[in-house]
Each structure stands twice: as structure tokens, then as C-alpha cells.
């Protein structure tokens, strides 16, 4: 293996995994993203279960699943079309950017909600 190829393989990112078609890196990145997605999903379930009354909990859970699968499916279809038309590297970059934006939005919403709850809580007596 030439020195240039060895150095290129040492600097690995998500786009490199798509460009070099390295299956191990792709599977590791997929596992990490899946783990992060599951943590976000469990957090959403806990938040909805705490907010919904027992009577409406089933409907709220159904709506959560519907929106989750619709958003994941729409993103997968859009990225698949982009990968077909423009290449896998661009699709991987856009997918990563979309996921980062969704995570930042989730963090902002969670922080704002937490701040509102703390300010709405009655002051504790000493």
C-alpha cells in the first residue's frame, strides 16, 4: 500500500466511508446513529407519557410513531433520490446535516421547555 493511500485511510470521516465504501466504518457510523436515535426516541416517549393523560396516552403514542416513521421515511426517500442523482457523498453530507439540525432543534426545544417548567414552578420554602 502506498504512503498516500495509508494517510488517506487514517483520516476517516462519514464522507470518507461513503467515498471509500468501507463497510466497517459505515456499519459503525450506522450503529452510533441508531443508538443516538433510540435515545432521542426514548426521551420523546418519556416526555409524551409525562405530559399526556392516561386517557389520551394511546393516541399520543400513535401520533408519535406516525410522525417518527413519516419523517424517517421521507428523509430516506429524499436522500436516496439525491444519492442516485448526485452521488452518495453529497447524500451522506446532506443526511448528516439534516440529522445535526434535528438534534440541535431537539436540544433547543428541550432546554426551552425545561426553563419554562422551572420558572413556572412555585418557589420552594426554606
N, CA, C and O atoms as CSV, one atom per row, in Angstrom:
chain,resi,resn,atom,element,x,y,z
A,1,UNK,N,N,0.849,-1.177,0.000
A,1,UNK,CA,C,0.000,0.000,0.000
A,1,UNK,C,C,0.893,1.239,0.000
A,1,UNK,O,O,1.839,1.322,0.783
A,2,UNK,N,N,0.607,2.173,-0.848
A,2,UNK,CA,C,1.394,3.394,-0.954
A,2,UNK,C,C,1.153,4.282,0.257
A,2,UNK,O,O,0.116,4.196,0.915
A,3,UNK,N,N,2.148,5.152,0.543
A,3,UNK,CA,C,2.032,6.031,1.711
A,3,UNK,C,C,0.840,6.975,1.600
A,3,UNK,O,O,0.186,7.265,2.602
A,4,UNK,N,N,0.553,7.457,0.393
A,4,UNK,CA,C,-0.579,8.362,0.197
A,4,UNK,C,C,-1.898,7.693,0.534
A,4,UNK,O,O,-2.765,8.314,1.149
A,5,UNK,N,N,-2.066,6.433,0.140
A,5,UNK,CA,C,-3.296,5.705,0.460
A,5,UNK,C,C,-3.395,5.436,1.952
A,5,UNK,O,O,-4.483,5.510,2.522
A,6,UNK,N,N,-2.286,5.128,2.583
A,6,UNK,CA,C,-2.294,4.854,4.021
A,6,UNK,C,C,-2.694,6.106,4.794
A,6,UNK,O,O,-3.485,6.027,5.734
A,7,UNK,N,N,-2.151,7.269,4.403
A,7,UNK,CA,C,-2.507,8.514,5.081
A,7,UNK,C,C,-3.970,8.859,4.851
A,7,UNK,O,O,-4.648,9.351,5.753
A,8,UNK,N,N,-4.453,8.600,3.645
A,8,UNK,CA,C,-5.851,8.874,3.346
A,8,UNK,C,C,-6.765,8.007,4.195
A,8,UNK,O,O,-7.798,8.483,4.666
A,9,UNK,N,N,-6.412,6.758,4.399
A,9,UNK,CA,C,-7.234,5.848,5.188
A,9,UNK,C,C,-7.209,6.197,6.673
A,9,UNK,O,O,-8.147,5.869,7.400
A,10,UNK,N,N,-6.143,6.859,7.132
A,10,UNK,CA,C,-6.060,7.216,8.548
A,10,UNK,C,C,-7.008,8.355,8.895
A,10,UNK,O,O,-7.494,8.416,10.024
A,11,UNK,N,N,-7.282,9.248,7.973
A,11,UNK,CA,C,-8.195,10.363,8.193
A,11,UNK,C,C,-9.566,9.941,7.697
A,11,UNK,O,O,-9.895,10.126,6.525
A,12,UNK,N,N,-10.358,9.378,8.582
A,12,UNK,CA,C,-11.640,8.805,8.178
A,12,UNK,C,C,-12.771,9.629,8.760
A,12,UNK,O,O,-12.757,9.983,9.939
A,13,UNK,N,N,-13.739,9.928,7.932
A,13,UNK,CA,C,-14.956,10.602,8.380
A,13,UNK,C,C,-16.134,9.907,7.730
A,13,UNK,O,O,-15.960,8.934,6.996
A,14,UNK,N,N,-17.339,10.402,7.997
A,14,UNK,CA,C,-18.530,9.810,7.398
A,14,UNK,C,C,-18.511,9.883,5.880
A,14,UNK,O,O,-18.921,8.943,5.199
A,15,UNK,N,N,-18.038,10.991,5.360
A,15,UNK,CA,C,-17.971,11.122,3.902
A,15,UNK,C,C,-16.932,10.177,3.320
A,15,UNK,O,O,-17.132,9.616,2.243
A,16,UNK,N,N,-15.812,9.999,4.038
A,16,UNK,CA,C,-14.797,9.059,3.570
A,16,UNK,C,C,-15.358,7.652,3.511
A,16,UNK,O,O,-15.041,6.889,2.598
A,17,UNK,N,N,-16.186,7.308,4.476
A,17,UNK,CA,C,-16.786,5.969,4.463
A,17,UNK,C,C,-17.651,5.794,3.228
A,17,UNK,O,O,-17.681,4.714,2.637
A,18,UNK,N,N,-18.350,6.839,2.837
A,18,UNK,CA,C,-19.175,6.745,1.632
A,18,UNK,C,C,-18.303,6.713,0.377
A,18,UNK,O,O,-18.588,5.976,-0.566
A,19,UNK,N,N,-17.250,7.512,0.374
A,19,UNK,CA,C,-16.389,7.560,-0.801
A,19,UNK,C,C,-15.566,6.289,-0.977
A,19,UNK,O,O,-15.426,5.790,-2.094
A,20,UNK,N,N,-15.026,5.767,0.108
A,20,UNK,CA,C,-14.176,4.577,0.030
A,20,UNK,C,C,-14.976,3.290,0.121
A,20,UNK,O,O,-14.436,2.198,-0.055
A,21,UNK,N,N,-16.261,3.423,0.395
A,21,UNK,CA,C,-17.140,2.266,0.507
A,21,UNK,C,C,-16.608,1.268,1.537
A,21,UNK,O,O,-16.613,0.057,1.313
A,22,UNK,N,N,-16.155,1.798,2.655
A,22,UNK,CA,C,-15.614,0.971,3.727
A,22,UNK,C,C,-16.772,0.481,4.584
A,22,UNK,O,O,-17.391,1.266,5.302
A,23,UNK,N,N,-17.060,-0.790,4.511
A,23,UNK,CA,C,-18.227,-1.365,5.167
A,23,UNK,C,C,-18.144,-1.260,6.683
A,23,UNK,O,O,-19.154,-0.980,7.330
A,24,UNK,N,N,-16.989,-1.473,7.258
A,24,UNK,CA,C,-16.854,-1.439,8.715
A,24,UNK,C,C,-17.165,-0.047,9.250
A,24,UNK,O,O,-17.894,0.094,10.231
A,25,UNK,N,N,-16.620,0.970,8.616
A,25,UNK,CA,C,-16.866,2.343,9.064
A,25,UNK,C,C,-18.339,2.696,8.887
A,25,UNK,O,O,-18.935,3.345,9.746
A,26,UNK,N,N,-18.906,2.277,7.799
A,26,UNK,CA,C,-20.322,2.536,7.552
A,26,UNK,C,C,-21.190,1.867,8.615
A,26,UNK,O,O,-22.137,2.475,9.115
A,27,UNK,N,N,-20.875,0.629,8.960
A,27,UNK,CA,C,-21.655,-0.073,9.979
A,27,UNK,C,C,-21.471,0.552,11.362
A,27,UNK,O,O,-22.431,0.639,12.127
A,28,UNK,N,N,-20.266,0.985,11.692
A,28,UNK,CA,C,-20.033,1.649,12.979
A,28,UNK,C,C,-20.786,2.983,13.053
A,28,UNK,O,O,-21.391,3.307,14.075
A,29,UNK,N,N,-20.743,3.736,11.976
A,29,UNK,CA,C,-21.469,5.008,11.949
A,29,UNK,C,C,-22.971,4.774,12.044
A,29,UNK,O,O,-23.677,5.527,12.715
A,30,UNK,N,N,-23.459,3.741,11.381
A,30,UNK,CA,C,-24.881,3.410,11.441
A,30,UNK,C,C,-25.276,2.999,12.853
A,30,UNK,O,O,-26.336,3.393,13.341
A,31,UNK,N,N,-24.436,2.214,13.508
A,31,UNK,CA,C,-24.725,1.790,14.876
A,31,UNK,C,C,-24.732,2.982,15.828
A,31,UNK,O,O,-25.595,3.072,16.701
A,32,UNK,N,N,-23.790,3.886,15.667
A,32,UNK,CA,C,-23.743,5.072,16.529
A,32,UNK,C,C,-24.968,5.959,16.297
A,32,UNK,O,O,-25.571,6.447,17.253
A,33,UNK,N,N,-25.329,6.164,15.053
A,33,UNK,CA,C,-26.510,6.977,14.747
A,33,UNK,C,C,-27.779,6.303,15.254
A,33,UNK,O,O,-28.680,6.975,15.756
A,34,UNK,N,N,-27.858,4.985,15.126
A,34,UNK,CA,C,-29.022,4.258,15.638
A,34,UNK,C,C,-29.146,4.361,17.143
A,34,UNK,O,O,-30.247,4.515,17.672
A,35,UNK,N,N,-28.025,4.276,17.833
A,35,UNK,CA,C,-28.043,4.427,19.289
A,35,UNK,C,C,-28.502,5.813,19.702
A,35,UNK,O,O,-29.296,5.960,20.631
A,36,UNK,N,N,-28.002,6.828,19.012
A,36,UNK,CA,C,-28.414,8.199,19.317
A,36,UNK,C,C,-29.891,8.405,19.020
A,36,UNK,O,O,-30.599,9.065,19.781
A,37,UNK,N,N,-30.349,7.843,17.921
A,37,UNK,CA,C,-31.765,7.959,17.551
A,37,UNK,C,C,-32.650,7.284,18.592
A,37,UNK,O,O,-33.708,7.804,18.945
A,38,UNK,N,N,-32.218,6.133,19.081
A,38,UNK,CA,C,-33.033,5.432,20.074
A,38,UNK,C,C,-33.096,6.212,21.381
A,38,UNK,O,O,-34.137,6.228,22.037
A,39,UNK,N,N,-31.998,6.860,21.772
A,39,UNK,CA,C,-32.022,7.678,22.989
A,39,UNK,C,C,-32.962,8.869,22.831
A,39,UNK,O,O,-33.696,9.210,23.758
A,40,UNK,N,N,-32.940,9.503,21.655
A,40,UNK,CA,C,-33.871,10.600,21.407
A,40,UNK,C,C,-35.316,10.118,21.438
A,40,UNK,O,O,-36.195,10.800,21.964
A,41,UNK,N,N,-35.555,8.944,20.874
A,41,UNK,CA,C,-36.907,8.404,20.812
A,41,UNK,C,C,-37.413,8.067,22.214
A,41,UNK,O,O,-38.561,8.369,22.543
A,42,UNK,N,N,-36.575,7.447,23.041
A,42,UNK,CA,C,-36.970,7.115,24.413
A,42,UNK,C,C,-37.240,8.393,25.204
A,42,UNK,O,O,-38.186,8.454,25.990
A,43,UNK,N,N,-36.414,9.406,24.998
A,43,UNK,CA,C,-36.657,10.693,25.661
A,43,UNK,C,C,-37.985,11.297,25.249
A,43,UNK,O,O,-38.714,11.845,26.076
A,44,UNK,N,N,-38.298,11.191,23.952
A,44,UNK,CA,C,-39.593,11.682,23.477
A,44,UNK,C,C,-40.750,10.912,24.076
A,44,UNK,O,O,-41.769,11.496,24.446
A,45,UNK,N,N,-40.594,9.583,24.173
A,45,UNK,CA,C,-41.642,8.765,24.792
A,45,UNK,C,C,-41.872,9.171,26.239
A,45,UNK,O,O,-43.016,9.303,26.673
A,46,UNK,N,N,-40.803,9.368,26.983
A,46,UNK,CA,C,-40.934,9.765,28.385
A,46,UNK,C,C,-41.597,11.127,28.515
A,46,UNK,O,O,-42.422,11.345,29.402
A,47,UNK,N,N,-41.232,12.036,27.629
A,47,UNK,CA,C,-41.812,13.376,27.676
A,47,UNK,C,C,-43.308,13.326,27.368
A,47,UNK,O,O,-44.106,13.963,28.055
A,48,UNK,N,N,-43.689,12.565,26.330
A,48,UNK,CA,C,-45.104,12.475,25.972
A,48,UNK,C,C,-45.904,11.728,27.035
A,48,UNK,O,O,-47.038,12.106,27.332
A,49,UNK,N,N,-45.336,10.685,27.604
A,49,UNK,CA,C,-46.046,9.941,28.646
A,49,UNK,C,C,-46.268,10.794,29.887
A,49,UNK,O,O,-47.296,10.671,30.553
A,50,UNK,N,N,-45.315,11.650,30.196
A,50,UNK,CA,C,-45.473,12.526,31.356
A,50,UNK,C,C,-46.506,13.617,31.088
A,50,UNK,O,O,-47.217,14.034,32.003
A,51,UNK,N,N,-46.594,14.082,29.845
A,51,UNK,CA,C,-47.487,15.188,29.524
A,51,UNK,C,C,-48.914,14.742,29.222
A,51,UNK,O,O,-49.857,15.490,29.479
A,52,UNK,N,N,-49.090,13.545,28.684
A,52,UNK,CA,C,-50.414,13.089,28.266
A,52,UNK,C,C,-51.149,12.433,29.436
A,52,UNK,O,O,-50.553,11.742,30.262
A,53,UNK,N,N,-52.445,12.668,29.479
A,53,UNK,CA,C,-53.244,11.981,30.487
A,53,UNK,C,C,-53.401,10.521,30.075
A,53,UNK,O,O,-53.168,10.158,28.922
A,54,UNK,N,N,-53.794,9.705,31.021
A,54,UNK,CA,C,-53.897,8.271,30.745
A,54,UNK,C,C,-54.911,7.985,29.648
A,54,UNK,O,O,-54.738,7.044,28.873
A,55,UNK,N,N,-55.958,8.780,29.578
A,55,UNK,CA,C,-56.998,8.562,28.581
A,55,UNK,C,C,-56.485,8.762,27.152
A,55,UNK,O,O,-56.883,8.030,26.247
A,56,UNK,N,N,-55.607,9.743,26.942
A,56,UNK,CA,C,-55.132,10.080,25.602
A,56,UNK,C,C,-53.746,9.523,25.290
A,56,UNK,O,O,-53.215,9.770,24.207
A,57,UNK,N,N,-53.164,8.790,26.203
A,57,UNK,CA,C,-51.799,8.319,26.021
A,57,UNK,C,C,-51.637,7.445,24.766
A,57,UNK,O,O,-50.628,7.555,24.069
A,58,UNK,N,N,-52.605,6.591,24.478
A,58,UNK,CA,C,-52.529,5.733,23.292
A,58,UNK,C,C,-52.544,6.534,22.000
A,58,UNK,O,O,-51.787,6.243,21.075
A,59,UNK,N,N,-53.401,7.537,21.937
A,59,UNK,CA,C,-53.464,8.385,20.751
A,59,UNK,C,C,-52.203,9.206,20.571
A,59,UNK,O,O,-51.725,9.387,19.451
A,60,UNK,N,N,-51.666,9.702,21.673
A,60,UNK,CA,C,-50.436,10.483,21.599
A,60,UNK,C,C,-49.282,9.593,21.144
A,60,UNK,O,O,-48.453,10.009,20.334
A,61,UNK,N,N,-49.232,8.377,21.662
A,61,UNK,CA,C,-48.184,7.442,21.268
A,61,UNK,C,C,-48.310,7.070,19.790
A,61,UNK,O,O,-47.302,6.971,19.090
A,62,UNK,N,N,-49.534,6.866,19.313
A,62,UNK,CA,C,-49.753,6.564,17.896
A,62,UNK,C,C,-49.303,7.731,17.018
A,62,UNK,O,O,-48.686,7.520,15.974
A,63,UNK,N,N,-49.606,8.952,17.433
A,63,UNK,CA,C,-49.180,10.134,16.673
A,63,UNK,C,C,-47.658,10.251,16.664
A,63,UNK,O,O,-47.068,10.618,15.648
A,64,UNK,N,N,-47.024,9.941,17.791
A,64,UNK,CA,C,-45.562,9.980,17.867
A,64,UNK,C,C,-44.940,8.986,16.893
A,64,UNK,O,O,-44.009,9.324,16.163
A,65,UNK,N,N,-45.459,7.760,16.886
A,65,UNK,CA,C,-44.947,6.752,15.961
A,65,UNK,C,C,-45.186,7.171,14.509
A,65,UNK,O,O,-44.299,7.021,13.668
A,66,UNK,N,N,-46.362,7.689,14.213
A,66,UNK,CA,C,-46.686,8.108,12.849
A,66,UNK,C,C,-45.732,9.193,12.373
A,66,UNK,O,O,-45.169,9.090,11.283
A,67,UNK,N,N,-45.549,10.221,13.174
A,67,UNK,CA,C,-44.654,11.306,12.783
A,67,UNK,C,C,-43.202,10.841,12.682
A,67,UNK,O,O,-42.466,11.280,11.798
A,68,UNK,N,N,-42.797,9.960,13.583
A,68,UNK,CA,C,-41.420,9.453,13.548
A,68,UNK,C,C,-41.151,8.685,12.268
A,68,UNK,O,O,-40.159,8.938,11.585
A,69,UNK,N,N,-42.027,7.753,11.940
A,69,UNK,CA,C,-41.809,6.942,10.748
A,69,UNK,C,C,-41.976,7.749,9.464
A,69,UNK,O,O,-41.259,7.508,8.492
A,70,UNK,N,N,-42.901,8.695,9.441
A,70,UNK,CA,C,-43.052,9.546,8.257
A,70,UNK,C,C,-41.805,10.398,8.028
A,70,UNK,O,O,-41.342,10.533,6.896
A,71,UNK,N,N,-41.265,10.968,9.096
A,71,UNK,CA,C,-40.075,11.813,8.924
A,71,UNK,C,C,-38.864,10.981,8.521
A,71,UNK,O,O,-38.093,11.404,7.660
A,72,UNK,N,N,-38.678,9.805,9.125
A,72,UNK,CA,C,-37.546,8.958,8.743
A,72,UNK,C,C,-37.697,8.444,7.315
A,72,UNK,O,O,-36.721,8.383,6.567
A,73,UNK,N,N,-38.910,8.077,6.942
A,73,UNK,CA,C,-39.143,7.591,5.588
A,73,UNK,C,C,-38.951,8.673,4.548
A,73,UNK,O,O,-38.363,8.432,3.494
A,74,UNK,N,N,-39.444,9.864,4.840
A,74,UNK,CA,C,-39.288,10.977,3.895
A,74,UNK,C,C,-37.817,11.330,3.720
A,74,UNK,O,O,-37.369,11.582,2.602
A,75,UNK,N,N,-37.064,11.349,4.815
A,75,UNK,CA,C,-35.636,11.647,4.731
A,75,UNK,C,C,-34.906,10.561,3.939
A,75,UNK,O,O,-34.043,10.870,3.118
A,76,UNK,N,N,-35.244,9.303,4.176
A,76,UNK,CA,C,-34.598,8.206,3.453
A,76,UNK,C,C,-34.901,8.275,1.960
A,76,UNK,O,O,-34.008,8.070,1.137
A,77,UNK,N,N,-36.148,8.561,1.605
A,77,UNK,CA,C,-36.501,8.680,0.184
A,77,UNK,C,C,-35.789,9.863,-0.480
A,77,UNK,O,O,-35.282,9.746,-1.596
A,78,UNK,N,N,-35.759,10.988,0.212
A,78,UNK,CA,C,-35.099,12.173,-0.355
A,78,UNK,C,C,-33.603,11.930,-0.529
A,78,UNK,O,O,-33.033,12.268,-1.566
A,79,UNK,N,N,-32.970,11.346,0.480
A,79,UNK,CA,C,-31.535,11.088,0.377
A,79,UNK,C,C,-31.232,10.020,-0.674
A,79,UNK,O,O,-30.201,10.087,-1.343
A,80,UNK,N,N,-32.111,9.050,-0.822
A,80,UNK,CA,C,-31.934,8.051,-1.872
A,80,UNK,C,C,-32.001,8.669,-3.253
A,80,UNK,O,O,-31.216,8.318,-4.134
A,81,UNK,N,N,-32.925,9.580,-3.443
A,81,UNK,CA,C,-33.033,10.269,-4.736
A,81,UNK,C,C,-31.809,11.141,-4.996
A,81,UNK,O,O,-31.305,11.193,-6.118
A,82,UNK,N,N,-31.332,11.826,-3.956
A,82,UNK,CA,C,-30.136,12.656,-4.110
A,82,UNK,C,C,-28.922,11.787,-4.403
A,82,UNK,O,O,-28.095,12.140,-5.244
A,83,UNK,N,N,-28.807,10.655,-3.718
A,83,UNK,CA,C,-27.673,9.749,-3.954
A,83,UNK,C,C,-27.696,9.219,-5.380
A,83,UNK,O,O,-26.644,9.075,-6.004
A,84,UNK,N,N,-28.864,8.932,-5.892
A,84,UNK,CA,C,-28.971,8.435,-7.263
A,84,UNK,C,C,-28.607,9.524,-8.268
A,84,UNK,O,O,-27.913,9.262,-9.251
A,85,UNK,N,N,-29.076,10.741,-8.020
A,85,UNK,CA,C,-28.862,11.820,-8.978
A,85,UNK,C,C,-27.488,12.466,-8.859
A,85,UNK,O,O,-26.861,12.777,-9.872
A,86,UNK,N,N,-27.014,12.669,-7.633
A,86,UNK,CA,C,-25.803,13.466,-7.428
A,86,UNK,C,C,-24.643,12.709,-6.803
A,86,UNK,O,O,-23.520,13.213,-6.798
A,87,UNK,N,N,-24.879,11.524,-6.280
A,87,UNK,CA,C,-23.792,10.752,-5.678
A,87,UNK,C,C,-23.983,10.533,-4.189
A,87,UNK,O,O,-24.655,11.304,-3.504
A,88,UNK,N,N,-23.378,9.471,-3.714
A,88,UNK,CA,C,-23.534,9.072,-2.320
A,88,UNK,C,C,-22.861,10.038,-1.347
A,88,UNK,O,O,-23.357,10.245,-0.239
A,89,UNK,N,N,-21.754,10.620,-1.746
A,89,UNK,CA,C,-21.053,11.560,-0.863
A,89,UNK,C,C,-21.907,12.751,-0.499
A,89,UNK,O,O,-21.981,13.128,0.670
A,90,UNK,N,N,-22.558,13.352,-1.492
A,90,UNK,CA,C,-23.430,14.505,-1.236
A,90,UNK,C,C,-24.620,14.091,-0.376
A,90,UNK,O,O,-25.012,14.817,0.537
A,91,UNK,N,N,-25.193,12.928,-0.669
A,91,UNK,CA,C,-26.334,12.459,0.114
A,91,UNK,C,C,-25.930,12.226,1.567
A,91,UNK,O,O,-26.687,12.556,2.479
A,92,UNK,N,N,-24.748,11.663,1.789
A,92,UNK,CA,C,-24.279,11.442,3.158
A,92,UNK,C,C,-24.061,12.765,3.880
A,92,UNK,O,O,-24.410,12.896,5.053
A,93,UNK,N,N,-23.491,13.742,3.190
A,93,UNK,CA,C,-23.287,15.060,3.800
A,93,UNK,C,C,-24.610,15.731,4.139
A,93,UNK,O,O,-24.761,16.285,5.228
A,94,UNK,N,N,-25.569,15.689,3.223
A,94,UNK,CA,C,-26.869,16.301,3.474
A,94,UNK,C,C,-27.628,15.575,4.580
A,94,UNK,O,O,-28.293,16.205,5.403
A,95,UNK,N,N,-27.528,14.253,4.594
A,95,UNK,CA,C,-28.175,13.483,5.656
A,95,UNK,C,C,-27.595,13.815,7.018
A,95,UNK,O,O,-28.332,13.979,7.990
A,96,UNK,N,N,-26.280,13.915,7.089
A,96,UNK,CA,C,-25.635,14.279,8.357
A,96,UNK,C,C,-26.058,15.675,8.794
A,96,UNK,O,O,-26.326,15.905,9.974
A,97,UNK,N,N,-26.119,16.607,7.847
A,97,UNK,CA,C,-26.547,17.971,8.182
A,97,UNK,C,C,-27.992,17.988,8.675
A,97,UNK,O,O,-28.313,18.696,9.629
A,98,UNK,N,N,-28.863,17.215,8.032
A,98,UNK,CA,C,-30.271,17.161,8.454
A,98,UNK,C,C,-30.385,16.580,9.859
A,98,UNK,O,O,-31.159,17.076,10.678
A,99,UNK,N,N,-29.625,15.541,10.133
A,99,UNK,CA,C,-29.672,14.921,11.461
A,99,UNK,C,C,-29.129,15.874,12.516
A,99,UNK,O,O,-29.685,15.968,13.611
A,100,UNK,N,N,-28.057,16.575,12.200
A,100,UNK,CA,C,-27.499,17.552,13.144
A,100,UNK,C,C,-28.515,18.656,13.418
A,100,UNK,O,O,-28.705,19.044,14.570
A,101,UNK,N,N,-29.167,19.163,12.382
A,101,UNK,CA,C,-30.175,20.215,12.578
A,101,UNK,C,C,-31.340,19.730,13.438
A,101,UNK,O,O,-31.836,20.472,14.286
A,102,UNK,N,N,-31.777,18.491,13.225
A,102,UNK,CA,C,-32.865,17.949,14.049
A,102,UNK,C,C,-32.429,17.791,15.508
A,102,UNK,O,O,-33.208,18.048,16.425
A,103,UNK,N,N,-31.185,17.368,15.714
A,103,UNK,CA,C,-30.685,17.218,17.079
A,103,UNK,C,C,-30.557,18.566,17.781
A,103,UNK,O,O,-30.896,18.688,18.958
A,104,UNK,N,N,-30.070,19.577,17.062
A,104,UNK,CA,C,-29.960,20.914,17.648
A,104,UNK,C,C,-31.350,21.456,17.969
A,104,UNK,O,O,-31.550,22.061,19.023
A,105,UNK,N,N,-32.311,21.245,17.072
A,105,UNK,CA,C,-33.682,21.693,17.328
A,105,UNK,C,C,-34.258,20.985,18.562
A,105,UNK,O,O,-34.929,21.612,19.381
A,106,UNK,N,N,-33.998,19.696,18.690
A,106,UNK,CA,C,-34.466,18.949,19.867
A,106,UNK,C,C,-33.844,19.495,21.143
A,106,UNK,O,O,-34.520,19.629,22.163
A,107,UNK,N,N,-32.560,19.808,21.082
A,107,UNK,CA,C,-31.877,20.355,22.254
A,107,UNK,C,C,-32.440,21.718,22.639
A,107,UNK,O,O,-32.639,21.999,23.820
A,108,UNK,N,N,-32.697,22.563,21.645
A,108,UNK,CA,C,-33.250,23.891,21.917
A,108,UNK,C,C,-34.649,23.768,22.520
A,108,UNK,O,O,-34.968,24.453,23.492
A,109,UNK,N,N,-35.478,22.903,21.953
A,109,UNK,CA,C,-36.835,22.722,22.468
A,109,UNK,C,C,-36.800,22.154,23.884
A,109,UNK,O,O,-37.551,22.603,24.751
A,110,UNK,N,N,-35.934,21.171,24.125
A,110,UNK,CA,C,-35.841,20.579,25.460
A,110,UNK,C,C,-35.356,21.604,26.477
A,110,UNK,O,O,-35.854,21.644,27.602
A,111,UNK,N,N,-34.397,22.425,26.094
A,111,UNK,CA,C,-33.884,23.447,27.005
A,111,UNK,C,C,-34.947,24.504,27.285
A,111,UNK,O,O,-35.115,24.929,28.428
A,112,UNK,N,N,-35.655,24.924,26.260
A,112,UNK,CA,C,-36.707,25.936,26.444
A,112,UNK,C,C,-37.834,25.391,27.303
A,112,UNK,O,O,-38.367,26.105,28.152
A,113,UNK,N,N,-38.203,24.135,27.094
A,113,UNK,CA,C,-39.265,23.519,27.882
A,113,UNK,C,C,-38.843,23.376,29.333
A,113,UNK,O,O,-39.635,23.613,30.245
A,114,UNK,N,N,-37.593,22.989,29.545
A,114,UNK,CA,C,-37.079,22.835,30.906
A,114,UNK,C,C,-37.036,24.178,31.620
A,114,UNK,O,O,-37.359,24.259,32.806
A,115,UNK,N,N,-36.647,25.221,30.919
A,115,UNK,CA,C,-36.590,26.553,31.506
A,115,UNK,C,C,-37.981,27.045,31.862
A,115,UNK,O,O,-38.162,27.654,32.917
A,116,UNK,N,N,-38.980,26.795,31.005
A,116,UNK,CA,C,-40.357,27.209,31.285
A,116,UNK,C,C,-40.903,26.474,32.504
A,116,UNK,O,O,-41.581,27.071,33.340
A,117,UNK,N,N,-40.610,25.186,32.607
A,117,UNK,CA,C,-41.099,24.418,33.761
A,117,UNK,C,C,-40.494,24.928,35.050
A,117,UNK,O,O,-41.189,25.034,36.060
A,118,UNK,N,N,-39.205,25.246,35.031
A,118,UNK,CA,C,-38.544,25.721,36.244
A,118,UNK,C,C,-39.059,27.088,36.649
A,118,UNK,O,O,-39.194,27.367,37.840
A,119,UNK,N,N,-39.354,27.957,35.667
A,119,UNK,CA,C,-39.855,29.295,36.008
A,119,UNK,C,C,-41.318,29.235,36.424
A,119,UNK,O,O,-41.776,30.095,37.176
A,120,UNK,N,N,-42.060,28.238,35.950
A,120,UNK,CA,C,-43.476,28.122,36.301
A,120,UNK,C,C,-43.665,27.438,37.656
A,120,UNK,O,O,-44.726,27.567,38.267
A,121,UNK,N,N,-42.662,26.723,38.128
A,121,UNK,CA,C,-42.778,26.025,39.413
A,121,UNK,C,C,-42.815,27.038,40.549
A,121,UNK,O,O,-42.119,28.053,40.519
A,122,UNK,N,N,-43.648,26.740,41.561
A,122,UNK,CA,C,-43.699,27.670,42.705
A,122,UNK,C,C,-42.372,27.637,43.466
A,122,UNK,O,O,-41.721,26.594,43.527
A,123,UNK,N,N,-41.978,28.745,44.034
A,123,UNK,CA,C,-40.700,28.765,44.779
A,123,UNK,C,C,-40.793,27.859,45.987
A,123,UNK,O,O,-41.819,27.800,46.663
A,124,UNK,N,N,-39.718,27.162,46.244
A,124,UNK,CA,C,-39.700,26.248,47.390
A,124,UNK,C,C,-39.398,27.029,48.655
A,124,UNK,O,O,-38.586,27.955,48.646
A,125,UNK,N,N,-40.057,26.649,49.749
A,125,UNK,CA,C,-39.829,27.340,51.000
A,125,UNK,C,C,-38.631,26.721,51.726
A,125,UNK,O,O,-38.437,25.506,51.670
A,126,UNK,N,N,-37.842,27.528,52.391
A,126,UNK,CA,C,-36.633,27.008,53.066
A,126,UNK,C,C,-36.938,26.171,54.273
A,126,UNK,O,O,-36.020,25.676,54.928
